[in-house]
Amino acid sequence: MARLLAFRHNIFIHLLLFVQSGVCGLYSEDDQVILLNNSTFVDSLTGQPHGWVMEFFASWCGHCHAFAPYYKTFAYEIRHWSQMKVGAIDCADPINEDICYAYEVQGYPTVRFFPPNSSLTELGTQRESWDKRVASLKADTIYYLESIQNQFKCFPDLGPVGEFSDDFTWNEGEEKFFLVEDGYSFVGKDIILSINNLCGNSTEYIDRLLFMPNETSLGARELPALYFWNGTMNMVKSRTNGEEMIDILREHYAGVKFDFDTPDFFAFNFEDGGIIEASQSQIARRRYSVSLFDLEKTIVLALTNEIQAHKDDFTKEKEAALFSFIQVLKSYFPVQSVLHQAIQKLTPQGLINPGLVRSPLHRTSKHYEDTPWVSCSGSQPKFGGYSCGQWMLWHTLTVQQFLHKEGDPKEVLEAMNGYIKYFFGCRSCATHFVNMTRDGQAFHNINTYQDAVLYLWRAHNVVNLRVSNTTSDDPVFPKFTFPSPQYCPQCYTQKGKFSEEHVAHFLVDMYSNIDTEYSSNVSFMLEASGLVIFTLLLIF
């Protein structure tokens, strides 16, 4: 009976949403989404030279209401892609019931991809992801287009024409734009699709170059970056987006030239009419200081939150990864930490014992959770924080091993790879990292402690470039090249390349010069509250 009442309640809510919407569908003629119905659906899908991204929705569906604004924006942003059109059909409308039944729609919203020249029997390829973000919709659509590109009469080449380097050259006498981006970026493919007619040759105007993790050139480190070749390579704009690049292309081919001597411009977001800016001292604190408290907070959250989340599903692989993590903490975590003696008592078995869920360690974690980050604090709570703490921790551990000069030079990096692979809460971040390291295979060429320090520095810069200009990038402390020439001028050669020997010295100095002030304050607070931190983990 209770289940029946709950079912009726849900139906009532859905009907209420439908009535409140005031219209039969979620899209209007003003949108780039083409609203189809029973009489137009089949003719629109079948026998066309382009494909379709099609949403099957229901006007009473709350999830469809939440998805609609993203779908509209997606349709607007790919309106110039001649290979795909964006459509939708309302399955809540009785006249469309036969269509939705024939296409075996079982839930809402359902998004499917249809190839060009679809037949009457083509049911489409269902989008598996429920991610509403426009970037995710674009990426999934591009993946689909690449998988069926041989079905188009004409399809542009979306692949890179080479790898970016200072000595890259192109055909003499030819002018061309090049977009430099990493392997995770879809900006270049988006641009090529946007300026390509079905049988037009968009690569006449622009091609992609792939930025590699070991590339040391300064010029392209603020990705995506647009370059122009006219006998020599000139940077036009870095940290840019697709709309800006298309505007530049249009202006150029309309006869408007640009000045390569104009310095690149990096704009902050605007708020209440003013530009958000950080002082030099704030930037130094956020990007160029190491807080012992942040390091302690990171490992406490790792041990009490992330690892504990796996205690009911602890495989041998996870136990081995946890053992490696604990070993590098014991060996290389700063000895001046108030947690140092407690760390020496850690064991994997103690951490995953279900009986420790409310141990003193967990009571201590609240003190760390309630105390703000120091070096890792962002301009808003959603920025910086734990992910910053993780990077700071692993940089510190590689530097501490460099100073200790003991153990396998790959030890810390392999422990990091295992921890990120099995425990790090951001699973998409973990996948990107493990792919970048080739699940640790990339460490084979690391033979010295300095190699390890520099490898992690390169990897961190690659990740920064991948997430720069995204919603996770703090507009007040944007992810630029690290270190910048302002904070380490000796880290660069006269040609703008990194001097890795100087970079190594800079990293060792930075990650060994640890600020202990806040850690001491927290230690005093914990002792005053009766939780003497040195004895907290003796039960392990």
C-alpha positions, 0 to 999 in steps of 0.5 A: 500500500505504501509503495502504491501511495508513493507511486501515485505521489510521484505521478502527481508531482510529474503531472504538476510539473507538466501543468506548470510548464504551460507548454507541451514541450520544453523547447521553442522555435527560438531554440537551436533544438529542432522539435520533432513530432509524429509526422516529422520524425521519420522523414527528418531522420532517414536519408539525410546527409547529416546525423542527429543528436536526438533527445527523447523526453517527457514534459512531466519529467523533472530530470528533463526540465533540469537537462533542457537548459544544458541541451539548448546551450549545447545545440546553440554551441554546435549550430555550425557543425554541418555533420550533426543536427540537434533534435528532440521529441516529446514522448509525453504528447499522445501523438508521439507515443507510437514513435517513442514505442517504436524506438524502444525508449524506456526512460527520460531523458534518453539521448541517442546519436543517429548516423547520416542516411539512417534507415527506418530500422536504425534505433540510434546509439544511446548516450551512456553518460548522464553528465549534463555539462555542455562540454561532456555532451560535445565530447560524447558527440565528437567521439560518436562522429569519429566512430562513424566518420567513414559514413560521411561523404566528406569528413574533416580530419580531426587528428593532429598533424604533428607534435608542437615544438620550437623547431616545428616547420610547415610548408614554405609560402603557406599561411596556416593557423595551428591550435596547440592543445593536449590530448584531452582537449576537444577545442580544436576538433570543435573548431574544425567541425564549426568551420567545416561545411560538409564537403569544405576543407577546414584544414585549409585554415587550421590544424591541430598540434599536440602538446606533449608532457616533455615539451619544455617550450614556454610559449605554449604552456597556457593551453589551448594556444593559437599560433600562426605560421607565415614562414615562422611560428607566432603565438596569437593567443593563449588560454583561449576558447573556441569562440575567440579562435573562430573570431580570429579566423574570421577577422583574418580571412576577412583581411584584418591582420593582427599584431604579433607584438601585442602582449597576450592578455589574461582576463580575470572574471568580473564580479559586481563590475570589478575585476577579481585580482589577487595581490602578490602576497596572496599569489605567493601564498597560494602557489608558492608556499607549502603549509605543514598544516595542509600536508597534515590535513591532507593525510588525515582526510585521506586516511579517515575519508577516502581509504575508509570508503573502501574498507568493505571492498578491500582487494589485494591490489588496494591493500598493496597500494595502501601499504606503499602509501603508508611506507612513503609517509613513514619514510618521507613525511616531514619529521617536524609534523605533530603527526610524525610519531603517530604515522610510524604506528600506521598499518593497513590492517588498522586503517581498514578495521571496521571497528575503527570508524569512530576511533580517536583518529576520526575525532581528530579529523574533525579538527582538521576539517573545521580548520581552513586550508592555508596554502591551499585555500582558494578564492571560494570554498569550491576551489583549491582544498583537498586536490591541492593538498594531494599535489602538495603532499606528493611534491613534498614526498619526492623532494624529501626522498631527494634530500634523504637520498635513499630508496628506489627513485621510483618509490614515491611516484609508484605509491602515488600512482597506486593511491590515485588509482585506487583511492582518490575520490575524483575518479575521472581525475584518477583515470586521467592521471593513470592514463598519463603515467601509463599505469606506472610504465612511464616511471621506467626511465626514472633513475635518479631522485631528481628525475622523480622530482622533475617528472612530477613537476612536468605531470602537474603542469600537464594537468594544470593545462588540461583543467585551466579555463574550466569550471574548476579553475580558480579565476583569482589564482588561475592555473598558469605555467609553474613556476612563472618567470616572475617567481623563478626567472633563473628557471628559464633560458634566454630562448624561453625554455625551462632550465630543468636544473634550475627548476629542480633547485627551485622545487627542492627549495620550495618543498623543503621550506615548510611553514609550520606556524599553523600546524603548531597552532592546531597542535596546541588546540588539540592538546588543550582539548584533551586529544594529545595527537602523539598518542592518537594512532598507537592503537594501530 
